[in-house]
């Protein structure tokens, strides 16, 4: 293909990305709720602006876009989808970042090993638990569904300095572990290494993932909680025991 043709196609693609972003922003501005925006900013403690639109509204925007722009369309390539997500993610509004994640969710066939650098970058730029958990569970979690070899990145994340990457090293497997799949031993290994953490979001995450494991295998969750209960925080133990059968829960929470 001639160089000029490639440049022309790239410019056209960028114009399409800009057009999609304008349409998304127009829709969010049209549904702007100032009071909701104020409440959400206070609750999420986000440094970004808010449109004050709810999650179902955003999800519908993403779904409608994907329905009108299926991956079979020659224009909707991997590069195009990730360029669109990047443009939204770099926006000044919290909901634009949420929409970036939702758009990527609509194209799971592009969530593979090649997508990990962008997923890592987004995690590293997170300013709160909502986007970090969403990215780890719904984006990287989808990568794991198709390729468990990607779990090698979780080991690296568990030693990372950024809080949200450390948390993601455990939460990324939630969907798999909830259903009795995933690498449970890998989670245990990572969690044991973080038992001394003072960070609330790490302590909470350990318990949360154990709670999800208990849905498929309460005995395994109980055994792990019994193993770590002298070293783990009470928050971790309480969170992990929430869904256990009554007798197991009593055993775990019983004071010595």
C-alpha positions in Angstrom: 0.0 0.0 0.0 1.4 3.4 -0.9 2.7 5.6 2.0 0.2 8.4 1.1 -2.7 5.9 1.3 -1.7 4.8 4.8 -1.4 8.4 6.0 -4.8 9.2 4.6 -6.4 6.2 6.3 -4.7 7.1 9.6 -6.0 10.7 9.4 -9.5 9.4 8.6 -9.3 7.1 11.5 -8.3 9.9 13.9 -11.2 12.0 12.5 -13.6 9.2 13.3 -12.2 8.9 16.8 -12.7 12.7 17.3 -16.2 12.4 15.9 -17.1 9.6 18.3 -15.7 11.5 21.3 -17.8 14.6 20.4 -20.9 12.5 20.1 -20.3 10.8 23.5 -19.6 14.1 25.1 -22.7 15.7 23.6 -24.9 12.9 24.9 -23.4 13.2 28.4 -23.7 17.0 28.5 -27.4 16.7 27.4 -28.0 14.4 30.5 -25.9 16.5 32.9 -27.2 16.4 36.5 -25.3 19.0 38.6 -26.5 17.7 41.9 -25.5 14.1 41.1 -22.2 15.3 39.7 -21.5 17.0 43.0 -22.4 13.9 45.1 -20.4 11.6 42.9 -17.3 13.8 43.1 -17.6 13.9 46.9 -18.1 10.1 47.2 -15.4 9.0 44.8 -12.9 11.8 45.8 -11.9 12.1 42.2 -9.8 15.0 40.9 -11.8 15.0 37.7 -15.0 16.8 36.6 -18.3 14.9 36.5 -21.2 15.0 34.2 -23.5 13.4 36.8 -24.7 10.6 34.5 -25.3 7.1 35.9 -23.6 3.8 34.9 -26.6 2.3 33.0 -26.6 5.5 30.8 -22.9 5.1 30.1 -23.2 1.4 29.4 -26.0 2.0 26.9 -23.8 4.6 25.1 -21.0 2.0 24.8 -23.3 -0.8 23.7 -25.1 1.3 21.2 -21.8 2.4 19.8 -20.5 -1.2 19.5 -23.7 -2.3 17.9 -23.4 0.4 15.2 -19.6 -0.3 14.9 -19.1 -4.1 15.0 -15.6 -5.5 14.9 -16.4 -7.0 11.4 -16.4 -3.4 10.1 -13.1 -2.8 8.3 -12.7 0.5 10.1 -13.2 -0.8 13.6 -9.7 -2.4 14.0 -7.9 -3.1 17.3 -5.9 0.1 16.7 -9.1 2.1 16.2 -10.8 0.8 19.4 -7.8 1.4 21.6 -7.2 4.9 20.1 -10.8 5.7 20.9 -10.5 4.4 24.4 -7.2 6.3 24.9 -8.9 9.6 23.8 -11.7 9.1 26.2 -9.4 8.0 29.0 -7.4 11.2 28.6 -10.5 13.3 29.0 -11.1 15.7 31.9 -14.3 14.0 33.1 -14.5 11.0 35.3 -17.3 9.5 33.2 -15.2 9.8 30.0 -12.7 7.5 31.7 -15.5 5.2 32.7 -16.7 5.2 29.1 -13.2 4.3 27.9 -13.3 1.1 30.0 -16.8 0.3 28.8 -15.9 0.7 25.1 -13.1 -1.8 25.6 -15.4 -4.2 27.3 -17.6 -4.2 24.1 -14.7 -5.6 22.1 -13.4 -8.6 24.1 -11.8 -10.1 21.1 -9.2 -7.3 21.4 -8.5 -8.0 25.0 -5.4 -10.2 24.8 -1.7 -10.2 25.5 -1.2 -7.3 23.1 -3.7 -5.1 25.0 -1.8 -5.5 28.3 0.5 -2.4 27.9 -2.5 -0.1 27.6 -4.3 -1.8 30.5 -1.2 -1.4 32.6 -0.9 2.3 31.7 -4.6 2.9 32.6 -4.1 1.1 35.9 -1.0 3.2 36.6 -3.0 6.4 36.0 -6.0 5.5 38.1 -6.9 7.9 40.9 -9.4 5.6 42.7 -10.7 2.2 43.4 -13.7 2.3 41.0 -11.7 2.5 37.8 -8.9 0.4 39.1 -11.2 -2.5 40.0 -13.2 -2.2 36.8 -10.0 -2.3 34.7 -8.5 -5.3 36.6 -11.7 -7.4 36.7 -13.4 -6.6 33.4 -10.5 -5.8 31.2 -7.5 -7.8 32.5 -9.9 -10.5 33.8 -11.1 -10.9 30.2 -7.5 -11.4 29.1 -7.1 -14.2 31.7 -10.3 -15.9 30.4 -8.7 -16.4 27.0 -5.1 -16.8 28.1 -4.2 -17.8 31.7 -0.5 -17.4 30.7 -1.1 -13.7 31.3 -1.2 -14.4 35.0 2.6 -13.9 35.0 1.9 -10.1 35.0 0.0 -10.5 38.3 3.2 -11.6 40.0 5.0 -8.5 38.7 2.1 -6.2 39.7 2.1 -7.6 43.2 5.6 -6.1 43.7 4.7 -2.8 42.0 4.8 0.6 43.8 1.5 1.9 42.6 -1.3 0.9 45.0 -3.8 0.0 42.3 -1.5 -2.4 40.5 -0.8 -4.2 43.7 -4.6 -4.4 44.4 -5.2 -5.5 40.8 -2.7 -8.4 41.2 -5.4 -10.0 43.4 -8.7 -8.6 42.1 -8.0 -9.5 38.4 -8.9 -13.1 39.0 -12.2 -12.5 40.8 -14.5 -13.6 38.0 -12.6 -16.8 37.5 -12.2 -17.6 41.2 -15.9 -16.9 41.9 -16.7 -19.7 39.4 -14.2 -22.2 40.8 -11.6 -21.5 38.1 -8.5 -19.4 38.0 -5.2 -19.9 39.8 -6.1 -20.0 43.5 -2.6 -20.9 44.6 -1.3 -17.8 42.9 -3.8 -15.6 44.7 -2.8 -17.2 48.0 0.9 -16.6 47.3 0.3 -13.0 46.4 -2.0 -12.4 49.4 0.4 -14.0 51.9 3.0 -11.4 50.7 0.7 -8.6 51.5 -0.6 -9.6 54.9 1.5 -6.9 56.6 0.2 -4.1 54.4 -1.4 -1.2 56.3 -3.2 0.1 53.2 -7.0 -0.2 53.6 -7.6 -1.0 50.0 -5.1 -3.9 50.1 -6.5 -5.4 53.3 -10.0 -5.1 51.9 -9.0 -6.7 48.6 -7.5 -9.8 50.2 -10.8 -10.4 52.1 -12.9 -9.6 49.1 -11.2 -12.1 46.9 -11.4 -14.8 49.6 -15.1 -14.0 49.9 -15.5 -14.7 46.1 -13.6 -18.0 46.4 -16.0 -19.0 49.2 -18.9 -18.9 46.7 -17.4 -21.8 44.8 -15.5 -23.5 47.6 -16.3 -22.4 51.2 -14.0 -25.0 52.7 -11.0 -23.7 50.8 -11.8 -20.1 51.8 -12.3 -21.2 55.4 -9.0 -23.0 55.4 -7.1 -20.0 54.0 -8.7 -17.6 56.5 -7.7 -20.0 59.4 -4.2 -20.1 58.1 -3.8 -16.3 57.9 -6.0 -15.0 60.7 -3.2 -14.5 63.2 -1.3 -12.3 60.6 -4.0 -10.7 58.7 -6.0 -7.6 59.7 -9.5 -8.0 61.2 -10.8 -6.2 58.2 -9.4 -8.9 55.9 -10.8 -11.7 58.0 -14.3 -10.2 58.4 -14.5 -9.5 54.7 -13.4 -12.9 53.7 -15.8 -14.7 56.1 -18.9 -12.8 55.0 -20.3 -15.5 52.7 -19.2 -18.5 54.7 -21.8 -20.9 56.1 -22.7 -19.9 59.7 -20.6 -22.6 61.4 -17.5 -21.9 59.3 -17.9 -18.2 59.8 -18.1 -18.6 63.6 -15.0 -20.8 63.5 -13.0 -18.2 61.6 -14.2 -15.2 63.6 -13.9 -16.9 67.0 -11.4 -15.2 69.2 -8.6 -17.2 70.8 
